[in-house]
Amino acid sequence: SQGWMEKFGKRHYIKMNRIHGEAGSTDIESLQIDKAAIKEKIEAYSACDIYNFDETVLFYAAPPRTTISCQKFSGWKENKKRLTVGLLCNADGTDKWSDILMIGHARRPNCFNKNNKKQEAVDHGFSMYHYNSNDWMTRSIFHVFLHRFDRSMKAQNCKVLLILDNFSGHIVDYAPTNVELLFLPPNTTSHLQPLDGGIIWAFKAYFKRKQYAKAYQYIGMIQNDQQNKIGAIDKIFEIDQLWAMKWIREAWESVSAKTIENCWNATIFHFIEDKDSEGISKTIYWL
């Protein structure tokens, strides 16, 4: 037991909630949104045929910014190594694209090479890896992704709806045959986009779990006088890009279908309902 504070919290129904997303920045009720048009498009498809795609930046070697200690604790220099990760999933969580879109800063980082042989990302099983100086999504990269997604749906003889935010990089000169695009109105993605409603947060939590497990293992080695095997203490969170890419794939696999379904129900599906539905969960659970 944590004493009186835990009892006080239970008595007054107080619990810790992590703030994520950007929904606090926008009042959804004050925006002029054609809810009927959005609802009409969504209701024309089954949940398994409605998809959402979004990007997020992942600082894959960054140490934690907070800790628990009984004394002051000096931090480390901020590690800014990053990848842009593009995630795609459907509304019932039955289809998470495992071939995740990733964008780095170099075509062939040193960690890709093996046995003094230069290798590409595809040699390591990452066929949707792209690169540019900013590690960020561009129209050309999104064009490649959309074309590939459209071809995949066509091969499966599926017609699907793809929900996107209004980021300019998503507007490309390509008309898919089996994918209908639904762009969310400006300033609404933090409220309506399922990936921003908790799915990305869950994905990053699973990634951090792997990072902290590695750091904990390294701390154990330090305590056993094996620091010479791992280097300086400030490197316990350091991983190379290939390692990070493998963890990204594993973290995405860990996000459950139930988590995805709940986030859809709490965002755009909740928005298009004329009134609260008993079938929609207002609480998001990360399982």
VENQUICOR-V683901 format. One record per residue. RES is the residue in one letter. OMEGA is omega in radians with two decimals (* if undefined). Layout:
BEGIN
res: <RES & RES>
omega: <OMEGA & OMEGA>
END
This chain:
BEGIN
res: <S & Q & G & W & M & E & K & F & G & K & R & H & Y & I & K & M & N & R & I & H & G & E & A & G & S & T & D & I & E & S & L & Q & I & D & K & A & A & I & K & E & K & I & E & A & Y & S & A & C & D & I & Y & N & F & D & E & T & V & L & F & Y & A & A & P & P & R & T & T & I & S & C & Q & K & F & S & G & W & K & E & N & K & K & R & L & T & V & G & L & L & C & N & A & D & G & T & D & K & W & S & D & I & L & M & I & G & H & A & R & R & P & N & C & F & N & K & N & N & K & K & Q & E & A & V & D & H & G & F & S & M & Y & H & Y & N & S & N & D & W & M & T & R & S & I & F & H & V & F & L & H & R & F & D & R & S & M & K & A & Q & N & C & K & V & L & L & I & L & D & N & F & S & G & H & I & V & D & Y & A & P & T & N & V & E & L & L & F & L & P & P & N & T & T & S & H & L & Q & P & L & D & G & G & I & I & W & A & F & K & A & Y & F & K & R & K & Q & Y & A & K & A & Y & Q & Y & I & G & M & I & Q & N & D & Q & Q & N & K & I & G & A & I & D & K & I & F & E & I & D & Q & L & W & A & M & K & W & I & R & E & A & W & E & S & V & S & A & K & T & I & E & N & C & W & N & A & T & I & F & H & F & I & E & D & K & D & S & E & G & I & S & K & T & I & Y & W & L>
omega: <3.10 & 3.04 & -3.00 & -3.10 & 3.12 & 3.13 & 3.11 & 3.13 & 3.14 & -3.10 & -3.10 & 3.10 & 3.12 & 3.07 & -3.14 & 3.10 & 3.09 & 3.10 & 3.13 & -3.10 & -3.08 & -3.04 & -3.12 & -3.08 & -3.03 & 3.02 & -3.03 & -3.10 & -3.08 & -3.10 & 3.10 & -3.06 & 3.08 & -3.09 & -3.10 & -3.13 & 3.12 & -3.13 & -3.12 & 3.13 & -3.08 & -3.08 & 3.09 & -3.09 & 2.99 & -3.11 & -3.11 & -3.13 & 3.09 & -3.06 & 3.02 & 3.09 & 3.08 & 3.11 & 3.03 & 3.10 & -3.14 & 3.03 & -2.87 & -3.14 & -3.08 & 3.07 & 3.13 & -3.14 & 3.13 & 3.08 & 3.09 & 3.14 & 3.13 & 3.10 & -3.14 & -3.06 & -3.13 & -3.14 & 3.13 & 3.09 & -3.09 & 3.12 & -3.04 & 3.06 & -3.02 & 2.99 & 2.95 & -3.06 & 3.08 & -3.08 & -3.12 & 3.11 & 3.09 & -2.92 & 3.12 & 3.05 & -3.11 & -3.13 & 2.98 & -3.13 & -3.12 & 3.09 & -2.98 & 3.06 & 3.11 & -3.12 & 3.09 & -3.08 & -3.08 & 3.12 & -3.11 & 3.02 & -3.10 & -3.10 & 3.10 & -3.05 & -3.10 & 3.13 & 3.12 & 3.12 & 3.14 & -3.11 & 3.11 & 3.11 & -3.11 & 3.10 & 3.12 & 3.08 & -3.13 & -3.06 & 3.14 & 3.08 & 3.09 & -3.12 & 2.95 & -3.02 & -3.10 & -3.09 & -3.00 & -3.14 & 3.05 & 3.13 & -3.13 & 3.12 & 3.14 & 3.09 & 3.12 & -3.14 & -3.09 & 3.12 & 3.14 & 3.11 & 3.13 & 3.11 & 3.13 & 3.13 & 3.12 & 3.13 & 3.13 & -3.11 & -3.11 & 2.98 & -3.03 & 3.08 & 3.12 & -3.13 & -3.10 & 2.97 & -3.03 & 3.05 & -3.05 & 3.13 & 3.13 & -3.12 & -3.05 & 3.14 & 3.13 & 3.14 & -3.13 & -3.12 & -3.06 & 3.14 & 3.03 & -3.10 & 3.05 & 3.13 & 3.12 & 3.13 & 3.11 & 3.06 & -3.13 & -3.02 & -3.13 & 3.10 & -2.93 & -3.03 & -3.08 & -3.12 & 3.10 & -3.11 & 3.07 & -3.10 & 3.12 & 3.11 & 3.13 & 3.11 & -3.13 & 3.10 & 3.09 & 3.09 & -3.13 & 3.11 & 3.11 & -3.14 & -3.12 & 3.09 & 3.10 & 3.14 & 3.12 & 3.10 & 3.14 & 3.10 & 3.08 & 3.11 & 3.11 & 3.13 & 3.12 & 3.08 & 3.11 & -3.08 & -3.14 & -3.13 & -3.07 & 3.12 & -3.06 & -3.10 & -3.10 & 3.13 & -3.05 & 3.09 & -3.07 & 3.01 & 3.12 & -3.02 & -3.14 & 3.08 & -3.14 & -3.13 & 3.10 & 3.09 & 3.10 & 3.13 & -3.14 & 3.13 & 3.13 & 3.08 & -3.09 & 3.14 & -3.02 & 3.09 & 3.14 & 3.08 & -3.13 & -3.12 & 3.14 & 3.14 & 3.04 & -3.11 & -3.10 & -3.09 & -2.97 & 3.12 & 3.08 & -3.11 & -3.05 & 3.08 & 3.11 & 3.08 & -3.12 & -3.14 & 3.13 & -3.10 & -3.09 & 3.11 & 3.13 & 3.12 & 3.13 & 3.10 & 3.08 & -3.03 & *>
END
